[in-house]
Amino acid sequence: SRAHLDIPIAQGSSIHHISLSSADFIVVVNKNSAKACSGLKPTHGVLGDGDGSLEIFRWNPQRKHLELYQVVKFSAFRSVSVFRQGTSSCIATIADGSLKIICIRYPSEGFRLLQNLQIHYSADVSAHHCPTDNSVLVAVSASQLGQYDKLFIYRWSSRGLQKLASIPLVSVSAISTVGHNGNCFVIVGQNQVGGSQLPVSVYRYVHSDPQKIFETQKLMAGNVKGLSWIKSPDGKSPLLFVHSESEAKNLKAFSFKGASGFLPTDALQVYANFHEVRVFRRSDGNHLITMARSEDEPSAVVLMSKLKGKPFNPERSTDTRL
């Protein structure tokens, strides 16, 4: 489709979508805001300070135009995760050695900083609304040279952050939180260490149990590069995508089957060293899987999935499987 607005963004940026009932926002992550500021004046000002920024654009449906809504500045930016909580839309970030959560409830108010917790050596964050107790499950990985990595799992609610678990792991490479009906999980992938491939671990949050967090499943072993998930187009179960460094079938899809856990449903080979896997659901019931690389030669692969979660190429009329 025709581009509505040409906005310069930095190489290495990532883009996220946030919505309220009355507004849609595009969040552009720039680790070096000086290199790629849009040059526009934000209507809701600048929050924070630092050399990295989140440039938040609001979609104007009347003018069919993106307008710079707000800029949030950070230092030592590492990771971002967007989620919904009630009527609010939120962004969890790892920056300045801290977990920061900013949220917006009404477009007239702008994004506000609601949480700021220092977590030493924090590297990655993933957050998702957990319907079992109407809280948010927040996972944070921390990595310190010469030490085991750590996975911290928090419950975030109106009462603030509550630490549920601190789990030592060998070498965390990717984390993802999953929420579906009464089930909430943290999925953890790890790097290959000393020639040994480590399994993908599944941790379940049980709010009614005093222990709260349980490891319930180990999936495929592999040198994991990225994790992503989405509800299946039929709305019955989430699909988990695991991208690993492998010579064969390096993108695997798992479907959540209740008491049976996550079961493999498909696998395919995608070439090149992609570091980010994301999934977008379309209004027609299909969904798109994107694998992106933003290095010296930015490139991307886009896959399209049918109802059962089977990847296919719409340009092939006879053999639709990739």
C-alpha positions in Angstrom: 0.0 0.0 0.0 1.0 3.6 -0.5 3.2 5.1 2.3 1.4 7.9 4.1 4.5 9.5 5.8 8.2 9.1 5.3 9.9 9.2 8.8 13.7 8.7 9.2 14.6 6.1 11.8 17.9 4.7 12.9 19.4 1.6 11.5 18.9 -1.0 14.2 15.5 0.4 15.3 12.5 -1.7 16.1 8.9 -0.7 15.7 5.9 -1.6 17.8 2.1 -1.0 17.7 0.1 0.2 20.7 -3.7 0.8 20.7 -6.3 2.3 22.9 -10.0 2.3 22.2 -9.8 5.8 20.8 -6.2 5.9 19.4 -3.4 4.0 17.7 0.3 4.6 18.3 3.5 3.5 16.6 6.5 3.3 18.8 9.9 3.6 17.2 12.9 2.4 19.3 16.2 4.3 18.7 19.2 3.3 20.7 21.0 6.4 19.5 18.3 9.1 19.1 20.8 11.7 18.0 21.4 9.7 14.7 17.7 9.5 13.8 15.4 12.0 15.4 12.4 12.7 13.3 12.9 16.4 13.7 9.3 16.9 14.6 8.1 18.6 17.8 6.1 16.1 20.0 2.6 17.3 21.0 3.0 15.8 24.5 6.6 16.7 25.1 9.7 14.8 26.2 9.8 12.4 29.2 13.2 11.5 30.7 16.7 12.0 29.6 19.4 10.0 27.8 21.0 9.1 24.4 18.3 6.6 23.4 14.6 7.2 22.8 11.2 5.9 22.2 9.6 8.1 19.5 5.8 7.6 19.9 3.7 8.5 16.9 -0.1 8.8 16.9 -2.2 7.9 13.9 -4.5 10.7 12.7 -7.4 9.0 10.9 -8.8 12.2 9.5 -5.6 13.3 7.9 -4.3 9.7 7.4 -1.1 10.8 8.9 1.3 9.9 11.7 2.0 12.7 14.2 4.9 12.8 16.7 3.0 12.4 20.0 5.7 12.0 22.7 9.4 11.2 23.1 10.6 9.1 26.0 14.4 9.2 26.5 16.6 6.6 28.2 20.3 5.7 28.6 21.9 2.3 28.1 18.7 1.0 26.4 18.6 -2.8 26.1 15.0 -4.2 25.5 11.3 -3.3 25.1 8.0 -5.2 25.5 4.5 -3.8 25.0 1.4 -5.1 26.8 -2.2 -4.2 27.8 -3.4 -3.9 31.4 -7.1 -3.1 31.7 -7.9 0.0 29.7 -4.2 1.1 29.6 -1.5 0.3 27.1 2.0 0.0 28.5 5.7 -0.3 27.5 8.2 -2.2 29.7 11.8 -1.4 29.0 15.2 -2.3 30.3 17.3 0.9 30.4 19.7 2.6 32.8 20.2 -0.8 34.5 16.5 -0.7 35.5 13.1 -2.1 34.7 10.9 0.8 33.7 7.2 0.7 32.9 5.4 3.5 31.2 1.6 3.5 30.5 -1.1 5.5 28.8 -4.8 5.4 29.7 -6.2 8.4 27.8 -4.7 10.1 24.7 -5.0 13.5 26.5 -2.7 12.4 29.3 0.3 11.1 27.5 2.6 8.2 28.7 3.6 8.3 32.4 6.3 6.5 34.3 4.6 4.1 36.7 7.5 1.7 37.7 11.2 2.1 38.1 13.1 -0.8 39.6 16.9 -1.2 39.5 18.0 -4.7 38.3 21.7 -5.1 38.0 23.0 -6.5 34.7 19.5 -6.7 33.3 19.4 -7.5 29.6 15.9 -8.4 28.3 12.3 -8.0 29.3 9.0 -9.6 28.3 5.6 -8.7 29.8 2.0 -9.8 29.2 -1.4 -9.5 30.9 -2.2 -12.6 32.9 -6.0 -13.1 33.0 -6.0 -15.5 36.0 -5.6 -12.7 38.5 -5.8 -9.6 36.3 -2.1 -8.8 36.8 0.9 -8.6 34.5 3.6 -11.3 34.4 7.0 -9.6 33.8 10.1 -11.6 33.0 13.6 -10.0 33.1 16.9 -11.7 32.2 20.2 -10.6 33.7 23.6 -11.4 32.4 27.0 -10.8 34.2 30.3 -11.9 32.7 31.7 -15.0 34.5 28.5 -15.7 36.3 25.4 -17.8 35.7 22.6 -15.8 34.0 19.4 -15.1 36.1 15.8 -15.1 35.2 13.6 -12.8 37.4 9.8 -13.2 37.3 7.6 -10.5 38.7 3.9 -10.0 39.2 2.9 -6.4 38.4 -0.4 -4.9 39.6 -1.8 -1.8 41.2 0.2 -2.7 44.3 3.5 -2.5 42.3 6.0 -5.3 41.6 6.1 -8.6 43.5 9.1 -10.9 42.8 7.9 -14.4 42.2 11.1 -16.2 41.3 14.8 -15.9 40.7 16.1 -18.7 38.6 19.8 -19.3 37.7 20.3 -20.4 34.1 23.4 -21.0 32.0 23.1 -18.6 29.1 19.7 -16.9 28.4 19.3 -15.8 24.8 15.5 -15.1 24.6 12.5 -14.8 26.8 8.7 -14.6 26.1 5.7 -14.4 28.3 2.5 -16.1 27.2 -1.0 -15.6 28.5 -4.0 -17.6 27.4 -7.3 -18.1 29.3 -6.3 -19.4 32.7 -2.7 -20.2 31.7 0.3 -17.9 32.0 3.8 -18.9 31.1 7.4 -17.7 30.8 9.3 -19.3 27.9 13.1 -19.2 28.1 15.6 -20.1 25.3 19.3 -20.4 25.8 22.6 -20.2 23.9 24.7 -23.1 23.0 27.5 -23.5 25.6 30.6 -25.6 25.1 29.1 -27.4 22.2 26.1 -28.4 24.3 22.6 -27.3 23.2 20.2 -26.5 26.1 16.4 -27.0 26.1 13.8 -24.4 25.9 12.2 -24.2 29.3 8.5 -23.5 30.1 7.7 -22.0 33.5 4.0 -21.7 34.5 2.6 -19.1 36.9 0.0 -20.6 39.3 -1.3 -17.6 41.3 -3.2 -19.8 43.9 -0.1 -21.8 44.9 2.4 -20.4 47.4 5.3 -21.3 45.2 3.8 -19.4 42.2 6.3 -20.5 39.5 6.8 -24.1 38.3 8.9 -25.5 35.5 6.4 -27.6 33.6 8.0 -28.5 30.3 11.2 -28.7 28.3 10.9 -28.3 24.6 13.5 -28.8 21.8 17.2 -28.2 22.6 18.9 -25.7 20.4 21.0 -22.5 20.1 17.9 -20.3 20.4 18.0 -16.9 18.7 14.4 -15.7 19.1 11.0 -16.5 20.6 7.6 -15.1 19.6 4.0 -16.2 20.2 0.4 -15.3 19.1 -3.1 -16.6 19.6 -3.9 -19.0 16.7 -6.2 -17.5 14.0 -9.1 -19.7 15.3 -8.6 -18.2 18.7 -8.4 -21.5 20.5 -4.7 -21.8 21.4 -1.5 -19.7 21.2 1.3 -20.6 18.8 4.9 -20.4 20.0 7.6 -19.8 17.4 11.2 -20.8 18.2 14.0 -19.6 16.0 17.3 -21.5 16.5 20.7 -21.6 14.8 20.5 -24.9 12.9 21.3 -26.3 9.5 17.9 -27.7 9.1 14.4 -26.6 10.2 15.5 -23.6 12.2 12.0 -22.1 12.7 9.7 -24.4 14.7 6.1 -23.8 15.7 4.5 -25.2 18.8 0.7 -25.1 19.7 -0.5 -25.0 23.3 -2.8 -28.0 23.9 -4.0 -27.5 27.5 -2.8 -30.3 29.8 -0.6 -31.7 27.1 1.4 -28.5 27.0 3.2 -27.1 23.9 3.3 -29.6 21.1 5.2 -29.2 17.8 3.0 -28.4 14.8 5.4 -27.4 12.1 9.0 -26.6 11.2 10.8 -25.0 8.2 14.1 -23.7 7.1 14.7 -20.0 6.9 18.1 -18.8 5.7 20.3 -16.0 7.1 21.1 -15.0 10.7 17.9 -13.3 11.8 17.9 -12.0 15.3 14.2 -11.0 15.8 11.1 -13.0 15.3 7.7 -11.2 15.6 4.1 -12.2 14.7 1.2 -10.0 13.7 -2.4 -11.1 13.4 -4.5 -9.8 10.5 -8.2 -9.0 10.6 -8.9 -11.7 8.0 -7.8 -14.4 10.5 -4.4 -15.1 9.0 -1.2 -14.0 10.7 2.2 -12.9 9.5 5.6 -14.1 10.9 8.4 -11.7 10.4 12.1 -12.4 10.8 14.4 -9.4 10.7 18.0 -8.5 10.8 19.3 -5.0 11.3 23.0 -5.2 10.9 25.3 -3.9 8.1 22.8 -5.2 5.5 19.3 -5.0 6.9 16.9 -7.7 5.6 13.8 -9.5 6.5 11.7 -12.5 5.7 7.9 -12.5 5.9 5.9 -15.7 6.2 2.1 -16.1 6.1 0.2 -18.8 8.1 -3.2 -20.4 7.5 -5.8 -21.4 10.1 -3.9 -24.5 11.3 -0.6 -22.6 11.7 0.9 -24.2 8.6 3.3 -21.7 6.8 2.7 -21.3 3.1 3.8 -19.1 0.2 0.8 -17.4 -1.4 2.8 -17.0 -4.7 2.9 -20.8 -5.2 -0.4 -22.1 -6.7 0.4 -25.8 -6.4 2.8 -26.5 -3.5 1.8 -24.0 -0.8 4.2 -25.3 1.8 7.5 -23.4 2.2 
